[in-house]
């Protein structure tokens, strides 16, 4: 993306994500991504663990969405 932008790419870049991203991963493309499209699948971490086998989904998701909004 960085090379393409340096060569003149001027399209808005969209990051479609499952919303279970680390803050470090979201900070890597900072200043490059124009639009974030996170999923917010669960409001209950116990259900997220039961159906998607992820831990602390709500906490990760809220932090990730806050970072995307920043």
N, C-alpha and C positions, 0 to 999 in steps of 0.2 A: 504494500500500500504506500509506503514511504517513497519508494522508487517511482511508482506510477504518479503520485502527487507531484514529485519533483519534475517529472516529464510532462506535466500539464493536465493530469486527470482532475476534473472539476465536478464530478458527480457526488451527490450526497452519499455517504457510506452508512449502511444500516447494520447494526449488530443485533441479530436475532438470537436470543439466549434463553436457556431454560431457567434462568434466574437463580441458579445454585452456583454462583461464581465466587471465587475468592477475590478479595479486594486487590490483591497483587495482580491478578489476571486482568481485572478491569482497568487498572492504572496503566498497563502497558500501551494500549492504543489511545491514551489520553491526548486529546487535541486532534485526533485523526477521525474518530467516529463522530458522525453528525446526529444519528438517531439510534436510540436503544429501544429494543422491543423485547423486554423480559416477560417470561411467563410468571404468573403468580398462581401456582396450582393448588396450594394448600394454605389454610389459615391455622392448621393444627399439625404440629410436628409429629405427634403420635400417628396420625393418619398418613403423613408423608413417609414415615418409616415403615408402616404396615404395607402400603401400596407401592411405594417407589424405592424402598430400601435405602433411604438416605436419613442421616441423623441431623437433628437441629435445623430442619429445613426452614422454618419460619424465621429464625434468627439470622441464618445466612442470607435468605432472600431479602429480608428487610435491609440489612447492611448493604447488600449488592444494589438494590434499587436506589437507596440513598446515594451511593457512590455514582450511579448512572445519572441521577438527577443533578448532582454537583457539576 
